[in-house]
Amino acid sequence: MSAQPICHLYYATDRQKPQIDALQNLLDKHQLSLQLSVEQTIGKVNQKIKQQLSALHDDPVLWLDDKDKLSLIADGLSVAPEWDKLQRRVVSAGRKSELLLQAAKITADSIVIDATAGFGHDSLILASTGARVIMLEQQPMMALLLLAEQRRMSAQPNWQKLMTRLHIINIDARSYFADKQSASTLDDSIVDMVYLDPMFPEDSHQDSKTGKGAKVGKHMQVLHQLAYPPTLIEEVQLLQSAEDFIAGHNEQGGRVIVKRPQYAPVFAQRQADESWQNTALRFDGYFA
Ligand SMILES: C[S@@+](CC[C@H](N)C(=O)[O-])C[C@H]1O[C@@H](n2cnc3c(N)ncnc32)[C@H](O)[C@@H]1O
């Protein structure tokens, strides 16, 4: 068996031992290819300690705080899914307030695949409709963050229902779409939409001439330490495999929606059938 990459996990107090065991259980249950190296910090993890931890390790590290929130630390920054902070958005989400839902056109009966789950924020908006969301994430560390967040939020009564609609899988989306086993776990269900929000070069969210557009947020800044923008070949593979998958799982014709910064070129050099945009973002739709 090949050696698994080591992931450093820091925690604050001995009281957290059961939470660390729970994280190890998630790792085993979902067969995440990571080996945890667990260390207790001395004192609080303040900005200085975050800088020190980042300087000590080439890769991002995990930090379990005394409220059992799991964060990713890199470049002196810490980020976490923090789904509770999206509560107001999730509660009021609808086609008027969320451009993603205008593009997705899903209902409570839908099954959607978020093929690039990241911190899971877009998955929550999709799941707010009542839809079931299969969340694919290629990075084991990100998958662990998502699974830990799902576990943490499942303890809150007002989030429990939504949590049961999220299914997190640590896999490269292209492998998922190509694998016949993926189809069997869906029990012949109709998949209405595949959503793609791939990494975008860190410095190119803005129009190069006017400087207009969205700034890269803290979450994406840290994620850039773990995941890379796809090459053109990878873009073509991802879009094609998503389209093939949806064609095989929806006789009525489903859709693939790709999120892009407002001024970004089209994904995989393919013109979209329809686009929805605001001042920061664009959702390009490809109809099967
Ligand atoms: C820009 S982030 C997505 C952010 C997400 N929409 C959210 O709301 O938090 C892209 C994520 O997709 C993952 N990813 C990129 N290519 C992938 C692939 N082929 N299969 C699965 N995950 C992928 C990256 O590891 C990264 O976590």
The ligand as a Tripos MOL2 file, in Angstrom:
@<TRIPOS>MOLECULE
LIG
   27    29     1     0     0
SMALL
NO_CHARGES

@<TRIPOS>ATOM
      1 C1        -13.7010   27.1390   -6.6330 C.3       1 LIG1
      2 S1        -13.8160   25.8000   -5.5420 S.3       1 LIG1
      3 C2        -15.5430   25.5130   -5.3980 C.3       1 LIG1
      4 C3        -16.2040   26.3810   -4.3850 C.3       1 LIG1
      5 C4        -17.6180   25.9550   -4.0780 C.3       1 LIG1
      6 N1        -18.5090   26.1640   -5.1980 N.3       1 LIG1
      7 C5        -18.1690   26.6180   -2.8290 C.2       1 LIG1
      8 O1        -19.2780   27.1760   -2.8860 O.co2     1 LIG1
      9 O2        -17.4930   26.5770   -1.7890 O.co2     1 LIG1
     10 C6        -13.3350   24.4260   -6.5020 C.3       1 LIG1
     11 C7        -13.2560   23.1220   -5.7250 C.3       1 LIG1
     12 O3        -13.4380   22.0580   -6.6540 O.3       1 LIG1
     13 C8        -12.5030   21.0500   -6.4230 C.3       1 LIG1
     14 N2        -12.2880   20.4030   -7.7260 N.ar      1 LIG1
     15 C9        -11.6680   20.9200   -8.8090 C.ar      1 LIG1
     16 N3        -11.6630   20.0380   -9.8270 N.ar      1 LIG1
     17 C10       -12.3190   18.9370   -9.3790 C.ar      1 LIG1
     18 C11       -12.6360   17.6820   -9.9670 C.ar      1 LIG1
     19 N4        -12.2690   17.3730  -11.2040 N.pl3     1 LIG1
     20 N5        -13.3180   16.7930   -9.2190 N.ar      1 LIG1
     21 C12       -13.6960   17.0850   -7.9390 C.ar      1 LIG1
     22 N6        -13.3980   18.2540   -7.3290 N.ar      1 LIG1
     23 C13       -12.7230   19.1620   -8.0360 C.ar      1 LIG1
     24 C14       -11.2830   21.7640   -5.8800 C.3       1 LIG1
     25 O4        -10.4740   20.8850   -5.1050 O.3       1 LIG1
     26 C15       -11.9170   22.8690   -5.0590 C.3       1 LIG1
     27 O5        -12.1340   22.4550   -3.7330 O.3       1 LIG1
@<TRIPOS>BOND
     1     1     2 1
     2     2     3 1
     3     2    10 1
     4     3     4 1
     5     4     5 1
     6     5     6 1
     7     5     7 1
     8     7     8 2
     9     7     9 1
    10    10    11 1
    11    11    12 1
    12    11    26 1
    13    12    13 1
    14    13    14 1
    15    13    24 1
    16    14    15 ar
    17    14    23 ar
    18    15    16 ar
    19    16    17 ar
    20    17    18 ar
    21    17    23 ar
    22    18    19 1
    23    18    20 ar
    24    20    21 ar
    25    21    22 ar
    26    22    23 ar
    27    24    25 1
    28    24    26 1
    29    26    27 1
@<TRIPOS>SUBSTRUCTURE
     1 LIG1         1 GROUP 0 **** ****
